[in-house]
Amino acid sequence: LIPAFRSAESRVRQLTVAANLVRQRYAELQKKATEASIRSQSNLNKVEAIKRLGVGALLKSSTAEKVSDVGGSADFPFGVTLNKHLFSRYVVIQATVTNLGSVTATNVGFVVTETSDDLLSPAEHVKIKELPSGSSSSSYSILRRVDRVVDPGLSIVLMAEMRYSVATE
């Protein structure tokens, strides 16, 4: 009876070690998948929503502009850089977001909420599903241009906001 008991204890220890190794491997694979997703979403040409809308050929892109929290909040946990990409019927605003906080942020989105003219209407918003601390990726606000002759000197003011959740573990 004692050798059988020791054999069972040994088997339990082996299975516990194996389970821990599998858990560790799963966590590593999950981290790699998140990193690959972050890299992929940072590339304008690989964003599924942009492909699906068929925005056409890129006409012009602006240089990156660093923005800050206009509300002056000291606890705004992101660094944000904006790029505008112009297509024949769409304007895509790419917000490259860096998580400066100490926790993972989820559903991070740069959302255009209002425009000063009816020339642009929101078509789609692409959020960052998960953004670990210290990581950077891009969120997109895709605006559809209406069919109308536009004065080349026209300026349009956009109101936008960052929306996000904090991951709880």
C-alpha positions in Angstrom: 0.0 0.0 0.0 2.8 2.5 0.8 4.6 2.1 -2.6 1.3 2.7 -4.3 0.7 5.8 -2.2 4.2 7.1 -3.0 3.7 6.4 -6.7 0.4 8.4 -6.6 2.1 11.3 -4.8 4.9 11.3 -7.4 2.4 11.3 -10.2 0.5 14.3 -8.7 3.8 16.2 -8.5 4.6 15.4 -12.1 1.2 16.6 -13.3 1.5 19.8 -11.2 4.8 20.6 -12.8 3.4 19.8 -16.2 0.4 22.0 -15.6 2.6 24.9 -14.5 4.7 24.6 -17.6 1.6 24.6 -19.8 0.3 27.7 -18.0 3.6 29.5 -18.5 3.7 28.6 -22.2 0.1 29.8 -22.6 1.0 33.1 -21.0 4.0 33.5 -23.3 1.9 32.7 -26.4 -0.8 35.1 -25.3 1.8 37.9 -24.9 3.3 37.2 -28.4 -0.2 37.3 -29.9 -0.9 40.7 -28.2 2.4 42.1 -29.4 1.7 40.9 -33.0 -1.7 42.4 -32.9 -0.3 45.7 -31.7 2.4 45.8 -34.5 -0.2 44.9 -37.1 -2.7 47.6 -36.1 0.1 50.3 -36.3 0.3 49.7 -40.0 -2.4 51.7 -42.0 -2.4 49.1 -44.8 -3.1 46.2 -42.5 -6.2 47.6 -40.7 -9.2 45.4 -41.6 -11.8 48.2 -41.3 -9.9 50.4 -43.8 -9.6 47.5 -46.3 -13.3 46.7 -45.8 -14.4 50.2 -46.6 -12.3 50.3 -49.8 -10.9 53.8 -49.1 -8.9 53.8 -52.3 -5.5 55.2 -53.0 -3.8 57.4 -50.4 -3.6 60.9 -51.7 -1.7 62.6 -48.9 -0.5 62.1 -45.3 0.3 64.8 -42.8 3.4 64.8 -40.6 2.8 63.4 -37.1 1.7 66.0 -34.5 2.0 65.3 -30.8 -1.1 66.2 -28.8 -1.8 66.5 -25.2 -4.8 66.3 -22.9 -6.5 69.7 -23.3 -8.4 69.1 -20.1 -5.0 69.5 -18.3 -5.5 66.2 -16.3 -2.3 65.2 -14.7 -3.4 61.5 -14.6 -3.9 61.2 -18.4 -2.0 58.0 -19.0 -1.2 58.3 -22.7 1.1 59.9 -25.1 -0.7 60.6 -28.4 0.5 61.5 -31.8 -1.9 62.2 -34.7 -1.6 61.7 -38.4 -4.2 62.6 -41.0 -4.4 60.4 -44.1 -6.5 61.8 -47.1 -8.2 59.5 -49.6 -10.6 60.6 -52.3 -13.7 59.9 -50.3 -12.3 59.4 -46.8 -10.2 61.1 -44.1 -8.5 58.7 -41.7 -7.1 60.1 -38.5 -4.5 57.8 -37.0 -3.9 58.2 -33.3 -0.7 56.5 -32.2 -1.1 55.9 -28.5 1.6 55.1 -26.0 0.4 53.7 -22.7 2.4 55.7 -20.1 0.4 54.2 -17.2 1.3 51.3 -15.0 -1.7 49.1 -16.0 -3.0 47.6 -19.2 -5.6 49.7 -21.0 -8.3 48.0 -23.1 -10.7 49.2 -25.8 -8.5 52.3 -26.4 -10.1 54.5 -29.0 -9.6 57.9 -30.5 -13.2 59.0 -31.4 -14.2 62.0 -33.4 -17.4 63.1 -31.8 -18.3 66.3 -33.6 -17.3 68.3 -36.8 -17.7 72.0 -37.5 -19.1 71.2 -41.0 -21.3 68.5 -42.5 -18.6 67.7 -45.0 -17.4 64.8 -42.9 -19.4 62.1 -41.1 -18.0 59.3 -39.0 -17.8 56.0 -40.9 -16.0 53.8 -38.4 -13.8 53.8 -35.3 -11.0 51.2 -34.8 -10.0 50.7 -31.2 -6.9 49.1 -29.7 -8.2 45.9 -28.0 -5.4 45.7 -25.4 -2.5 48.1 -24.8 0.0 46.9 -22.1 2.0 49.5 -20.1 4.9 50.9 -22.1 3.4 49.7 -25.5 2.3 51.8 -28.5 -0.3 51.1 -31.1 -2.8 53.0 -33.3 -6.5 53.7 -33.1 -8.3 55.1 -36.2 -11.2 57.4 -36.7 -12.5 57.0 -40.3 -14.5 59.9 -41.7 -16.5 59.8 -44.9 -16.5 62.9 -47.1 -19.8 64.0 -48.7 -20.2 64.6 -52.4 -20.0 68.3 -52.7 -17.7 71.0 -54.1 -15.5 72.1 -51.4 -13.6 75.4 -51.1 -9.9 74.5 -51.1 -9.2 77.0 -48.3 -11.9 75.5 -46.0 -10.9 74.5 -42.5 -12.9 72.0 -40.5 -12.6 71.7 -36.7 -13.0 68.3 -35.2 -13.8 67.5 -31.6 -12.4 64.2 -30.5 -11.8 62.2 -27.3 -9.8 59.3 -26.0 -12.0 56.5 -24.7 -10.5 53.5 -22.8 -11.0 51.0 -20.0 -8.5 49.8 -17.4 -8.0 46.0 -17.4 -8.8 44.3 -14.2 -7.0 41.1 -13.3 
